[in-house]
Amino acid sequence: MTPMPSQVVAGAKQSIEQSGLYLVKDQDAEDQTQTEISTKGRQFALFYDAGYHTKTPEGLDFIIHNTLGDPVVGQIIRSFIPEPRWGYLRFFSDRLSSEYAWFFHIRDWNKEEEAVYTLVVQFWFPGSTVAYYNGSQSNSFNADDAENWGLLRTPTSNMDKEGITETVVDLPKGGYAIIDSRLGWTCRHGKFINIAFGTDEEVATWAKMSLPDMEDLRSKVSKLQEQGFRLNFKFE
């Protein structure tokens, strides 16, 4: 029996709270080994191969449909951040050196009880392999954004700490993950797209995503916002 979306959301929330990670591998419809059937990794690979048109009305619709507009993904995000704002989008590959663990955020040790304030949805293309460092979201590291990609990096040797466990995941058909932004990972092989959602307070500190100043895009952004999707764009 296929679980109800509410059951999937509850399980995902618990997984993120405990390990910093909820991951779903893409599979075929007849494969019932998972509670959720997904083809999102493959869909994003096709989207990328078709030109990665993120700055078009159709591209914005595609991204929203698969994140905040998705009945499972959107509710998982809202279970942590009731009013999430989309504020980051970037394509990556194994150009991210495997000598480093990569983070969107590093835990702030000055805050004893730091709640989840940003979630990153990662869409992994078929043939990818990723290592996640479970427990790293509860630690602090010296890290830098040397490449100016909006990611922090620290040598993988810093993951050899008590309480941190490396989990390597092969994604032959692709898949997606929703992670606490303070969880580290290393792309061993493949390609993926990071899309981040945060609280208003957090996203206000990020650079706005840019869109061409075109009437159809202004209209699309307005319609999405009227539908309740909260965005962080500027037109130029």
C-alpha angles and dihedrals in degrees: 000000000000112000119243115257089249090058091049091049092050091050092047092050091051091048092052092046092051104035105011090243144087113181133181122188118215112248141166120274092248092056106092099176092110131056092230126048111216138177095167096117091054092045092054091046089055090046090053094046090050090061106285091252097185094150097063131086089249092049093051090049091050093051095045091045090056097043126023092010094050112101092226106029093043093050093048089054092046092049086070102025111030093195105030123186122207108231112152140045128169140153118227139175138179086298080097098093114248087218087080140058109227127215137181089207137004120222114261108232090197088072112068095192106032111175123209105277101165133035124194120208111206120197108200120203121226114280095030127138123197135181117211122197104218110204095027089104088069095052136070125226140181103255140159141200094228094158095046091232096131091258132108122223136198129173114273088237086075088066089069092093131124109266096028119106125185116225117190116203126192115206106191092167097029128247144180138258134198111207140181102254089237093061115105127222142173123214103222093180139347140029136293144169122231117209117179131201124188146164118282090252092054099041090050087071093055127088110258118252111246130231130182111263096249129143095234091053093046088051093049093049090049092050093049091050091048087054089057100261111138116215140180107214137140126197120228 
